[in-house]
């Protein structure tokens, strides 16, 4: 099992420069975990696409449903204390620290393209390209 951030989940369903890599990641490691926060973050991304008329509501709903099925059974409520402890040691947002805290708790890598997370948490975070190459 790997922990992925919302960007990785989004890249799997929304066309981007990382879509092919997200698909390759899913083929290599299909058991993706995330904090429950990912749902709100992806909804926010979908809202952006809806407001700019880049997606229809039916497409956004389908994407959210597919993404929810993808991580079903591997979504976690992250306790506050570990997140805030991480916040005191870095410049990352509390949102980002939820993903880091979950990866630490599960003793799993956090796969991301977030440069700040990669720089500040090299012991747990691994870049998408680097993970695929390993």
GUDREN-623716 format. One record per residue: residue number from 1; chain; x, y, z of N, C-alpha, C in turn. Coordinates in Angstrom, 3 decimals. Layout:
<vexbas>
vexba seq:NUM mol:A n.px:X n.py:Y n.pz:Z ca.px:X ca.py:Y ca.pz:Z c.px:X c.py:Y c.pz:Z .
...
</vexbas>
This chain:
<vexbas>
vexba seq:1 mol:A n.px:0.848 n.py:-1.176 n.pz:0.000 ca.px:0.000 ca.py:0.000 ca.pz:0.000 c.px:0.893 c.py:1.237 c.pz:0.000 .
vexba seq:2 mol:A n.px:0.472 n.py:2.249 n.pz:-0.752 ca.px:1.148 ca.py:3.538 ca.pz:-0.756 c.px:0.142 c.py:4.619 c.pz:-0.392 .
vexba seq:3 mol:A n.px:0.640 n.py:5.704 n.pz:0.162 ca.px:-0.190 ca.py:6.883 ca.pz:0.399 c.px:0.024 c.py:7.808 c.pz:-0.790 .
vexba seq:4 mol:A n.px:-1.044 n.py:8.349 n.pz:-1.319 ca.px:-0.966 ca.py:9.309 ca.pz:-2.416 c.px:-1.687 c.py:10.582 c.pz:-1.995 .
vexba seq:5 mol:A n.px:-1.217 n.py:11.701 n.pz:-2.518 ca.px:-1.926 ca.py:12.940 ca.pz:-2.220 c.px:-3.012 c.py:13.170 c.pz:-3.266 .
vexba seq:6 mol:A n.px:-3.790 n.py:14.184 n.pz:-3.063 ca.px:-4.935 ca.py:14.452 ca.pz:-3.936 c.px:-4.499 c.py:14.725 c.pz:-5.365 .
vexba seq:7 mol:A n.px:-3.340 n.py:15.347 n.pz:-5.533 ca.px:-2.872 ca.py:15.608 ca.pz:-6.893 c.px:-2.721 c.py:14.311 c.pz:-7.673 .
vexba seq:8 mol:A n.px:-2.135 n.py:13.306 n.pz:-7.056 ca.px:-1.937 ca.py:12.027 ca.pz:-7.745 c.px:-3.286 c.py:11.415 c.pz:-8.111 .
vexba seq:9 mol:A n.px:-4.239 n.py:11.465 n.pz:-7.189 ca.px:-5.576 ca.py:10.945 ca.pz:-7.483 c.px:-6.184 c.py:11.711 c.pz:-8.655 .
vexba seq:10 mol:A n.px:-6.072 n.py:13.027 n.pz:-8.607 ca.px:-6.615 ca.py:13.848 ca.pz:-9.685 c.px:-5.974 c.py:13.565 c.pz:-11.030 .
vexba seq:11 mol:A n.px:-4.651 n.py:13.360 n.pz:-11.035 ca.px:-3.950 ca.py:13.083 ca.pz:-12.287 c.px:-4.439 c.py:11.796 c.pz:-12.942 .
vexba seq:12 mol:A n.px:-4.928 n.py:10.870 n.pz:-12.137 ca.px:-5.436 ca.py:9.621 ca.pz:-12.693 c.px:-6.721 c.py:9.840 c.pz:-13.494 .
vexba seq:13 mol:A n.px:-7.499 n.py:10.840 n.pz:-13.112 ca.px:-8.814 ca.py:11.044 ca.pz:-13.718 c.px:-8.941 c.py:12.293 c.pz:-14.579 .
vexba seq:14 mol:A n.px:-8.026 n.py:13.238 n.pz:-14.407 ca.px:-8.081 ca.py:14.490 ca.pz:-15.159 c.px:-6.827 c.py:14.597 c.pz:-16.022 .
vexba seq:15 mol:A n.px:-6.981 n.py:14.971 n.pz:-17.247 ca.px:-5.854 ca.py:15.046 ca.pz:-18.173 c.px:-4.852 c.py:16.104 c.pz:-17.712 .
vexba seq:16 mol:A n.px:-3.595 n.py:15.666 n.pz:-17.586 ca.px:-2.524 ca.py:16.572 ca.pz:-17.188 c.px:-1.197 c.py:16.004 c.pz:-17.675 .
vexba seq:17 mol:A n.px:-0.134 n.py:16.734 n.pz:-17.416 ca.px:1.192 ca.py:16.256 ca.pz:-17.797 c.px:1.593 c.py:15.013 c.pz:-17.015 .
vexba seq:18 mol:A n.px:0.914 n.py:14.739 n.pz:-15.902 ca.px:1.243 ca.py:13.589 ca.pz:-15.060 c.px:0.266 c.py:12.419 c.pz:-15.202 .
vexba seq:19 mol:A n.px:-0.692 n.py:12.533 n.pz:-16.087 ca.px:-1.722 ca.py:11.488 ca.pz:-16.199 c.px:-1.148 c.py:10.122 c.pz:-16.540 .
vexba seq:20 mol:A n.px:-0.256 n.py:10.064 n.pz:-17.505 ca.px:0.329 ca.py:8.772 ca.pz:-17.893 c.px:1.121 c.py:8.172 c.pz:-16.739 .
vexba seq:21 mol:A n.px:1.813 n.py:9.009 n.pz:-15.989 ca.px:2.577 ca.py:8.512 ca.pz:-14.846 c.px:1.644 c.py:8.035 c.pz:-13.739 .
vexba seq:22 mol:A n.px:0.533 n.py:8.727 n.pz:-13.521 ca.px:-0.430 ca.py:8.291 ca.pz:-12.506 c.px:-1.014 c.py:6.938 c.pz:-12.886 .
vexba seq:23 mol:A n.px:-1.279 n.py:6.748 n.pz:-14.161 ca.px:-1.786 ca.py:5.450 ca.pz:-14.624 c.px:-0.744 c.py:4.357 c.pz:-14.411 .
vexba seq:24 mol:A n.px:0.517 n.py:4.678 n.pz:-14.689 ca.px:1.595 ca.py:3.707 ca.pz:-14.476 c.px:1.749 c.py:3.396 c.pz:-12.990 .
vexba seq:25 mol:A n.px:1.587 n.py:4.400 n.pz:-12.157 ca.px:1.658 ca.py:4.189 ca.pz:-10.710 c.px:0.553 c.py:3.248 c.pz:-10.261 .
vexba seq:26 mol:A n.px:-0.641 n.py:3.450 n.pz:-10.769 ca.px:-1.764 ca.py:2.589 ca.pz:-10.401 c.px:-1.517 c.py:1.141 c.pz:-10.831 .
vexba seq:27 mol:A n.px:-0.930 n.py:0.965 n.pz:-12.002 ca.px:-0.619 ca.py:-0.395 ca.pz:-12.452 c.px:0.453 c.py:-1.030 c.pz:-11.562 .
vexba seq:28 mol:A n.px:1.423 n.py:-0.230 n.pz:-11.133 ca.px:2.522 ca.py:-0.745 ca.pz:-10.311 c.px:2.096 c.py:-0.998 c.pz:-8.868 .
vexba seq:29 mol:A n.px:1.310 n.py:-0.089 n.pz:-8.309 ca.px:0.906 ca.py:-0.171 ca.pz:-6.900 c.px:-0.551 c.py:0.269 c.pz:-6.792 .
vexba seq:30 mol:A n.px:-1.501 n.py:-0.637 n.pz:-7.007 ca.px:-2.917 ca.py:-0.248 ca.pz:-7.071 c.px:-3.603 c.py:0.002 c.pz:-5.729 .
vexba seq:31 mol:A n.px:-2.940 n.py:-0.299 n.pz:-4.623 ca.px:-3.563 ca.py:-0.072 ca.pz:-3.306 c.px:-3.161 c.py:1.313 c.pz:-2.809 .
vexba seq:32 mol:A n.px:-4.026 n.py:2.290 n.pz:-3.080 ca.px:-3.764 ca.py:3.679 ca.pz:-2.709 c.px:-4.521 c.py:4.025 c.pz:-1.432 .
vexba seq:33 mol:A n.px:-3.826 n.py:4.694 n.pz:-0.523 ca.px:-4.439 ca.py:5.164 ca.pz:0.729 c.px:-4.334 c.py:6.677 c.pz:0.783 .
vexba seq:34 mol:A n.px:-5.249 n.py:7.294 n.pz:1.526 ca.px:-5.248 ca.py:8.750 ca.pz:1.687 c.px:-6.054 c.py:9.129 c.pz:2.920 .
vexba seq:35 mol:A n.px:-5.749 n.py:10.281 n.pz:3.502 ca.px:-6.609 ca.py:10.774 ca.pz:4.575 c.px:-7.955 c.py:11.194 c.pz:3.983 .
vexba seq:36 mol:A n.px:-8.991 n.py:11.199 n.pz:4.780 ca.px:-10.323 ca.py:11.591 ca.pz:4.301 c.px:-10.331 c.py:12.971 c.pz:3.653 .
vexba seq:37 mol:A n.px:-9.389 n.py:13.793 n.pz:4.014 ca.px:-9.258 ca.py:15.131 ca.pz:3.447 c.px:-9.215 c.py:15.116 c.pz:1.926 .
vexba seq:38 mol:A n.px:-8.708 n.py:14.051 n.pz:1.329 ca.px:-8.577 ca.py:14.002 ca.pz:-0.122 c.px:-9.899 c.py:14.270 c.pz:-0.815 .
vexba seq:39 mol:A n.px:-11.000 n.py:13.851 n.pz:-0.200 ca.px:-12.309 ca.py:14.036 ca.pz:-0.829 c.px:-12.640 c.py:15.512 c.pz:-1.027 .
vexba seq:40 mol:A n.px:-12.443 n.py:16.293 n.pz:0.021 ca.px:-12.727 ca.py:17.730 ca.pz:-0.078 c.px:-11.779 c.py:18.412 c.pz:-1.058 .
vexba seq:41 mol:A n.px:-10.526 n.py:17.995 n.pz:-1.038 ca.px:-9.568 ca.py:18.598 ca.pz:-1.962 c.px:-9.920 c.py:18.274 c.pz:-3.410 .
vexba seq:42 mol:A n.px:-10.294 n.py:17.030 n.pz:-3.694 ca.px:-10.661 ca.py:16.690 ca.pz:-5.065 c.px:-11.951 c.py:17.391 c.pz:-5.470 .
vexba seq:43 mol:A n.px:-12.887 n.py:17.503 n.pz:-4.557 ca.px:-14.115 ca.py:18.251 ca.pz:-4.871 c.px:-13.775 c.py:19.689 c.pz:-5.257 .
vexba seq:44 mol:A n.px:-12.801 n.py:20.272 n.pz:-4.588 ca.px:-12.390 ca.py:21.632 ca.pz:-4.900 c.px:-11.775 c.py:21.712 c.pz:-6.299 .
vexba seq:45 mol:A n.px:-10.978 n.py:20.729 n.pz:-6.664 ca.px:-10.409 ca.py:20.665 ca.pz:-8.015 c.px:-11.537 c.py:20.530 c.pz:-9.040 .
vexba seq:46 mol:A n.px:-12.477 n.py:19.655 n.pz:-8.764 ca.px:-13.601 ca.py:19.463 ca.pz:-9.680 c.px:-14.436 c.py:20.737 c.pz:-9.790 .
vexba seq:47 mol:A n.px:-14.590 n.py:21.460 n.pz:-8.699 ca.px:-15.319 ca.py:22.733 ca.pz:-8.733 c.px:-14.636 c.py:23.719 c.pz:-9.680 .
vexba seq:48 mol:A n.px:-13.312 n.py:23.746 n.pz:-9.627 ca.px:-12.537 ca.py:24.603 ca.pz:-10.539 c.px:-12.855 c.py:24.246 c.pz:-11.991 .
vexba seq:49 mol:A n.px:-12.826 n.py:22.954 n.pz:-12.306 ca.px:-13.107 ca.py:22.500 ca.pz:-13.664 c.px:-14.545 c.py:22.806 c.pz:-14.072 .
vexba seq:50 mol:A n.px:-15.486 n.py:22.648 n.pz:-13.147 ca.px:-16.891 ca.py:22.943 ca.pz:-13.439 c.px:-17.104 c.py:24.426 c.pz:-13.711 .
vexba seq:51 mol:A n.px:-16.534 n.py:25.270 n.pz:-12.883 ca.px:-16.715 ca.py:26.727 ca.pz:-13.038 c.px:-16.134 c.py:27.246 c.pz:-14.348 .
vexba seq:52 mol:A n.px:-15.105 n.py:26.594 n.pz:-14.824 ca.px:-14.489 ca.py:26.998 ca.pz:-16.091 c.px:-15.050 c.py:26.211 c.pz:-17.273 .
vexba seq:53 mol:A n.px:-16.092 n.py:25.443 n.pz:-16.996 ca.px:-16.789 ca.py:24.638 ca.pz:-17.996 c.px:-15.837 c.py:23.692 c.pz:-18.736 .
vexba seq:54 mol:A n.px:-14.871 n.py:23.145 n.pz:-17.977 ca.px:-13.948 ca.py:22.155 ca.pz:-18.521 c.px:-14.487 c.py:20.739 c.pz:-18.322 .
vexba seq:55 mol:A n.px:-15.477 n.py:20.611 n.pz:-17.448 ca.px:-16.159 ca.py:19.343 ca.pz:-17.181 c.px:-17.651 c.py:19.610 c.pz:-17.057 .
vexba seq:56 mol:A n.px:-18.429 n.py:18.608 n.pz:-17.404 ca.px:-19.862 ca.py:18.657 ca.pz:-17.111 c.px:-20.070 c.py:18.101 c.pz:-15.706 .
vexba seq:57 mol:A n.px:-21.171 n.py:18.445 n.pz:-15.102 ca.px:-21.490 ca.py:17.958 ca.pz:-13.771 c.px:-21.508 c.py:16.430 c.pz:-13.741 .
vexba seq:58 mol:A n.px:-22.047 n.py:15.824 n.pz:-14.773 ca.px:-22.090 ca.py:14.353 ca.pz:-14.810 c.px:-20.679 c.py:13.765 c.pz:-14.837 .
vexba seq:59 mol:A n.px:-19.747 n.py:14.411 n.pz:-15.534 ca.px:-18.366 ca.py:13.929 ca.pz:-15.566 c.px:-17.701 c.py:14.095 c.pz:-14.202 .
vexba seq:60 mol:A n.px:-17.923 n.py:15.239 n.pz:-13.575 ca.px:-17.334 ca.py:15.477 ca.pz:-12.256 c.px:-17.854 c.py:14.464 c.pz:-11.238 .
vexba seq:61 mol:A n.px:-19.132 n.py:14.170 n.pz:-11.312 ca.px:-19.734 ca.py:13.191 ca.pz:-10.409 c.px:-19.163 c.py:11.798 c.pz:-10.657 .
vexba seq:62 mol:A n.px:-18.990 n.py:11.442 n.pz:-11.921 ca.px:-18.409 ca.py:10.150 ca.pz:-12.281 c.px:-16.972 c.py:10.040 c.pz:-11.783 .
vexba seq:63 mol:A n.px:-16.198 n.py:11.095 n.pz:-11.953 ca.px:-14.806 ca.py:11.098 ca.pz:-11.499 c.px:-14.744 c.py:10.939 c.pz:-9.987 .
vexba seq:64 mol:A n.px:-15.581 n.py:11.672 n.pz:-9.278 ca.px:-15.573 ca.py:11.576 ca.pz:-7.814 c.px:-15.960 c.py:10.171 c.pz:-7.372 .
vexba seq:65 mol:A n.px:-16.927 n.py:9.589 n.pz:-8.031 ca.px:-17.332 ca.py:8.225 ca.pz:-7.692 c.px:-16.227 c.py:7.212 c.pz:-7.958 .
vexba seq:66 mol:A n.px:-15.568 n.py:7.347 n.pz:-9.094 ca.px:-14.474 ca.py:6.426 ca.pz:-9.430 c.px:-13.312 c.py:6.578 c.pz:-8.451 .
vexba seq:67 mol:A n.px:-12.990 n.py:7.810 n.pz:-8.114 ca.px:-11.896 ca.py:8.048 ca.pz:-7.168 c.px:-12.245 c.py:7.515 c.pz:-5.782 .
vexba seq:68 mol:A n.px:-13.485 n.py:7.661 n.pz:-5.385 ca.px:-13.924 ca.py:7.138 ca.pz:-4.090 c.px:-13.803 c.py:5.621 c.pz:-4.057 .
vexba seq:69 mol:A n.px:-14.183 n.py:4.977 n.pz:-5.139 ca.px:-14.032 ca.py:3.518 ca.pz:-5.229 c.px:-12.568 c.py:3.108 c.pz:-5.201 .
vexba seq:70 mol:A n.px:-11.719 n.py:3.913 n.pz:-5.796 ca.px:-10.291 ca.py:3.612 ca.pz:-5.862 c.px:-9.670 c.py:3.467 c.pz:-4.474 .
vexba seq:71 mol:A n.px:-10.039 n.py:4.353 n.pz:-3.550 ca.px:-9.428 ca.py:4.318 ca.pz:-2.215 c.px:-10.350 c.py:3.713 c.pz:-1.153 .
vexba seq:72 mol:A n.px:-11.446 n.py:3.149 n.pz:-1.586 ca.px:-12.395 ca.py:2.547 ca.pz:-0.636 c.px:-11.686 c.py:1.555 c.pz:0.286 .
vexba seq:73 mol:A n.px:-11.919 n.py:1.712 n.pz:1.569 ca.px:-11.312 ca.py:0.833 ca.pz:2.555 c.px:-9.911 c.py:1.256 c.pz:2.967 .
vexba seq:74 mol:A n.px:-9.386 n.py:2.291 n.pz:2.302 ca.px:-8.046 ca.py:2.782 ca.pz:2.624 c.px:-8.052 c.py:4.293 c.pz:2.816 .
vexba seq:75 mol:A n.px:-9.146 n.py:4.799 n.pz:3.374 ca.px:-9.264 ca.py:6.210 ca.pz:3.746 c.px:-9.167 c.py:6.277 c.pz:5.265 .
vexba seq:76 mol:A n.px:-8.449 n.py:7.267 n.pz:5.762 ca.px:-8.185 ca.py:7.317 ca.pz:7.193 c.px:-8.430 c.py:8.697 c.pz:7.769 .
vexba seq:77 mol:A n.px:-8.990 n.py:8.695 n.pz:8.966 ca.px:-9.100 ca.py:9.917 ca.pz:9.764 c.px:-7.740 c.py:10.101 c.pz:10.430 .
vexba seq:78 mol:A n.px:-7.101 n.py:11.213 n.pz:10.208 ca.px:-5.770 ca.py:11.457 ca.pz:10.757 c.px:-5.913 c.py:12.270 c.pz:12.043 .
vexba seq:79 mol:A n.px:-5.329 n.py:11.796 n.pz:13.147 ca.px:-5.416 ca.py:12.536 ca.pz:14.415 c.px:-4.736 c.py:13.906 c.pz:14.315 .
vexba seq:80 mol:A n.px:-5.217 n.py:14.827 n.pz:15.083 ca.px:-4.723 ca.py:16.204 ca.pz:15.057 c.px:-3.285 c.py:16.331 c.pz:15.526 .
vexba seq:81 mol:A n.px:-2.934 n.py:15.692 n.pz:16.614 ca.px:-1.616 ca.py:15.893 ca.pz:17.207 c.px:-0.473 c.py:15.611 c.pz:16.240 .
vexba seq:82 mol:A n.px:-0.438 n.py:14.467 n.pz:15.555 ca.px:0.678 ca.py:14.239 ca.pz:14.629 c.px:0.756 c.py:15.289 c.pz:13.516 .
vexba seq:83 mol:A n.px:-0.388 n.py:15.755 n.pz:13.061 ca.px:-0.403 ca.py:16.781 ca.pz:12.009 c.px:0.199 c.py:18.076 c.pz:12.537 .
vexba seq:84 mol:A n.px:-0.235 n.py:18.494 n.pz:13.715 ca.px:0.284 ca.py:19.746 ca.pz:14.268 c.px:1.754 c.py:19.635 c.pz:14.649 .
vexba seq:85 mol:A n.px:2.170 n.py:18.468 n.pz:15.085 ca.px:3.600 ca.py:18.275 ca.pz:15.365 c.px:4.418 c.py:18.450 c.pz:14.086 .
vexba seq:86 mol:A n.px:3.931 n.py:17.922 n.pz:13.003 ca.px:4.628 ca.py:18.085 ca.pz:11.726 c.px:4.640 c.py:19.546 c.pz:11.280 .
vexba seq:87 mol:A n.px:3.530 n.py:20.231 n.pz:11.480 ca.px:3.426 ca.py:21.641 ca.pz:11.096 c.px:4.494 c.py:22.477 c.pz:11.802 .
vexba seq:88 mol:A n.px:4.806 n.py:22.130 n.pz:13.047 ca.px:5.800 ca.py:22.911 ca.pz:13.790 c.px:7.219 c.py:22.692 c.pz:13.272 .
vexba seq:89 mol:A n.px:7.412 n.py:21.686 n.pz:12.425 ca.px:8.749 ca.py:21.349 ca.pz:11.931 c.px:8.957 c.py:21.714 c.pz:10.466 .
vexba seq:90 mol:A n.px:7.955 n.py:22.316 n.pz:9.843 ca.px:8.069 ca.py:22.570 ca.pz:8.404 c.px:7.228 c.py:23.773 c.pz:8.002 .
vexba seq:91 mol:A n.px:7.297 n.py:24.091 n.pz:6.716 ca.px:6.498 ca.py:25.189 ca.pz:6.172 c.px:5.287 c.py:24.676 c.pz:5.389 .
vexba seq:92 mol:A n.px:5.069 n.py:23.375 n.pz:5.407 ca.px:3.935 ca.py:22.791 ca.pz:4.684 c.px:2.622 c.py:23.149 c.pz:5.372 .
vexba seq:93 mol:A n.px:1.550 n.py:23.120 n.pz:4.598 ca.px:0.225 ca.py:23.359 ca.pz:5.161 c.px:-0.192 c.py:22.179 c.pz:6.035 .
vexba seq:94 mol:A n.px:-1.150 n.py:22.417 n.pz:6.892 ca.px:-1.705 ca.py:21.316 ca.pz:7.684 c.px:-2.339 c.py:20.272 c.pz:6.768 .
vexba seq:95 mol:A n.px:-2.889 n.py:20.720 n.pz:5.643 ca.px:-3.472 ca.py:19.781 ca.pz:4.684 c.px:-2.398 c.py:18.810 c.pz:4.189 .
vexba seq:96 mol:A n.px:-1.257 n.py:19.359 n.pz:3.776 ca.px:-0.169 ca.py:18.504 ca.pz:3.302 c.px:0.346 c.py:17.596 c.pz:4.412 .
vexba seq:97 mol:A n.px:0.402 n.py:18.131 n.pz:5.618 ca.px:0.911 ca.py:17.340 ca.pz:6.746 c.px:-0.008 c.py:16.172 c.pz:7.092 .
vexba seq:98 mol:A n.px:-1.286 n.py:16.250 n.pz:6.730 ca.px:-2.168 ca.py:15.094 ca.pz:6.941 c.px:-1.690 c.py:13.893 c.pz:6.127 .
vexba seq:99 mol:A n.px:-1.282 n.py:14.142 n.pz:4.905 ca.px:-0.794 ca.py:13.056 ca.pz:4.054 c.px:0.510 c.py:12.490 c.pz:4.597 .
vexba seq:100 mol:A n.px:1.397 n.py:13.381 n.pz:5.056 ca.px:2.668 ca.py:12.949 ca.pz:5.633 c.px:2.417 c.py:12.136 c.pz:6.898 .
vexba seq:101 mol:A n.px:1.542 n.py:12.645 n.pz:7.777 ca.px:1.245 ca.py:11.950 ca.pz:9.032 c.px:0.664 c.py:10.563 c.pz:8.764 .
vexba seq:102 mol:A n.px:-0.194 n.py:10.448 n.pz:7.765 ca.px:-0.766 ca.py:9.145 ca.pz:7.434 c.px:0.316 c.py:8.199 c.pz:6.931 .
vexba seq:103 mol:A n.px:1.186 n.py:8.678 n.pz:6.063 ca.px:2.261 ca.py:7.826 ca.pz:5.552 c.px:3.151 c.py:7.347 c.pz:6.696 .
vexba seq:104 mol:A n.px:3.448 n.py:8.229 n.pz:7.621 ca.px:4.268 ca.py:7.840 ca.pz:8.774 c.px:3.545 c.py:6.794 c.pz:9.620 .
vexba seq:105 mol:A n.px:2.254 n.py:7.014 n.pz:9.867 ca.px:1.482 ca.py:6.080 ca.pz:10.696 c.px:1.377 c.py:4.701 c.pz:10.044 .
vexba seq:106 mol:A n.px:1.232 n.py:4.678 n.pz:8.723 ca.px:1.089 ca.py:3.410 ca.pz:8.005 c.px:2.441 c.py:2.788 c.pz:7.634 .
vexba seq:107 mol:A n.px:3.508 n.py:3.558 n.pz:7.880 ca.px:4.857 ca.py:3.117 ca.pz:7.479 c.px:4.879 c.py:2.803 c.pz:5.980 .
vexba seq:108 mol:A n.px:4.256 n.py:3.691 n.pz:5.226 ca.px:4.165 ca.py:3.568 ca.pz:3.772 c.px:4.728 c.py:4.826 c.pz:3.134 .
vexba seq:109 mol:A n.px:5.241 n.py:4.714 n.pz:1.919 ca.px:5.708 ca.py:5.923 ca.pz:1.253 c.px:4.545 c.py:6.815 c.pz:0.841 .
vexba seq:110 mol:A n.px:4.792 n.py:8.108 n.pz:0.817 ca.px:3.845 ca.py:9.082 ca.pz:0.284 c.px:4.338 c.py:9.455 c.pz:-1.107 .
vexba seq:111 mol:A n.px:3.577 n.py:9.101 n.pz:-2.118 ca.px:3.941 ca.py:9.417 ca.pz:-3.490 c.px:3.279 c.py:10.743 c.pz:-3.855 .
vexba seq:112 mol:A n.px:4.107 n.py:11.679 n.pz:-4.325 ca.px:3.628 ca.py:13.031 ca.pz:-4.592 c.px:4.499 c.py:13.705 c.pz:-5.638 .
vexba seq:113 mol:A n.px:3.998 n.py:14.800 n.pz:-6.179 ca.px:4.823 ca.py:15.682 ca.pz:-7.003 c.px:4.981 c.py:17.028 c.pz:-6.307 .
vexba seq:114 mol:A n.px:4.480 n.py:17.133 n.pz:-5.097 ca.px:4.555 ca.py:18.368 ca.pz:-4.314 c.px:6.005 c.py:18.586 c.pz:-3.868 .
vexba seq:115 mol:A n.px:6.658 n.py:19.579 n.pz:-4.468 ca.px:8.075 ca.py:19.822 ca.pz:-4.202 c.px:8.346 c.py:20.149 c.pz:-2.737 .
vexba seq:116 mol:A n.px:7.464 n.py:20.905 n.pz:-2.127 ca.px:7.675 ca.py:21.268 ca.pz:-0.726 c.px:7.650 c.py:20.036 c.pz:0.175 .
vexba seq:117 mol:A n.px:6.702 n.py:19.161 n.pz:-0.033 ca.px:6.648 ca.py:17.919 ca.pz:0.748 c.px:7.894 c.py:17.083 c.pz:0.488 .
vexba seq:118 mol:A n.px:8.270 n.py:16.970 n.pz:-0.776 ca.px:9.449 ca.py:16.168 ca.pz:-1.124 c.px:10.713 c.py:16.721 c.pz:-0.465 .
vexba seq:119 mol:A n.px:10.840 n.py:18.036 n.pz:-0.424 ca.px:12.018 ca.py:18.660 ca.pz:0.179 c.px:12.020 c.py:18.527 c.pz:1.696 .
vexba seq:120 mol:A n.px:10.868 n.py:18.692 n.pz:2.316 ca.px:10.813 ca.py:18.754 ca.pz:3.768 c.px:10.625 c.py:17.395 c.pz:4.433 .
vexba seq:121 mol:A n.px:10.203 n.py:16.390 n.pz:3.680 ca.px:9.978 ca.py:15.065 ca.pz:4.256 c.px:10.589 c.py:13.969 c.pz:3.383 .
vexba seq:122 mol:A n.px:11.891 n.py:14.060 n.pz:3.113 ca.px:12.512 ca.py:13.079 ca.pz:2.217 c.px:12.524 c.py:11.651 c.pz:2.769 .
vexba seq:123 mol:A n.px:12.344 n.py:11.480 n.pz:4.059 ca.px:12.356 ca.py:10.136 ca.pz:4.636 c.px:11.065 c.py:9.375 c.pz:4.341 .
vexba seq:124 mol:A n.px:9.998 n.py:10.091 n.pz:4.034 ca.px:8.708 ca.py:9.433 ca.pz:3.808 c.px:8.131 c.py:9.726 c.pz:2.424 .
vexba seq:125 mol:A n.px:8.424 n.py:10.901 n.pz:1.875 ca.px:7.856 ca.py:11.287 ca.pz:0.586 c.px:8.791 c.py:10.894 c.pz:-0.552 .
vexba seq:126 mol:A n.px:8.192 n.py:10.440 n.pz:-1.631 ca.px:8.955 ca.py:10.066 ca.pz:-2.820 c.px:8.232 c.py:10.621 c.pz:-4.036 .
vexba seq:127 mol:A n.px:9.000 n.py:11.146 n.pz:-4.963 ca.px:8.416 ca.py:11.700 ca.pz:-6.175 c.px:7.789 c.py:10.626 c.pz:-7.047 .
vexba seq:128 mol:A n.px:6.814 n.py:11.018 n.pz:-7.809 ca.px:6.102 ca.py:10.092 ca.pz:-8.691 c.px:7.070 c.py:9.403 c.pz:-9.653 .
vexba seq:129 mol:A n.px:7.906 n.py:10.172 n.pz:-10.318 ca.px:8.861 ca.py:9.590 ca.pz:-11.266 c.px:9.841 c.py:8.665 c.pz:-10.566 .
vexba seq:130 mol:A n.px:10.316 n.py:9.091 n.pz:-9.399 ca.px:11.280 ca.py:8.278 ca.pz:-8.649 c.px:10.656 c.py:6.948 c.pz:-8.229 .
vexba seq:131 mol:A n.px:9.402 n.py:6.996 n.pz:-7.766 ca.px:8.737 ca.py:5.752 ca.pz:-7.355 c.px:8.579 c.py:4.815 c.pz:-8.553 .
vexba seq:132 mol:A n.px:8.218 n.py:5.362 n.pz:-9.681 ca.px:8.032 ca.py:4.530 ca.pz:-10.863 c.px:9.356 c.py:3.897 c.pz:-11.314 .
vexba seq:133 mol:A n.px:10.443 n.py:4.608 n.pz:-11.103 ca.px:11.753 ca.py:4.107 ca.pz:-11.517 c.px:12.312 c.py:3.053 c.pz:-10.552 .
vexba seq:134 mol:A n.px:11.749 n.py:3.001 n.pz:-9.348 ca.px:12.282 ca.py:2.068 ca.pz:-8.341 c.px:11.783 c.py:0.647 c.pz:-8.543 .
</vexbas>
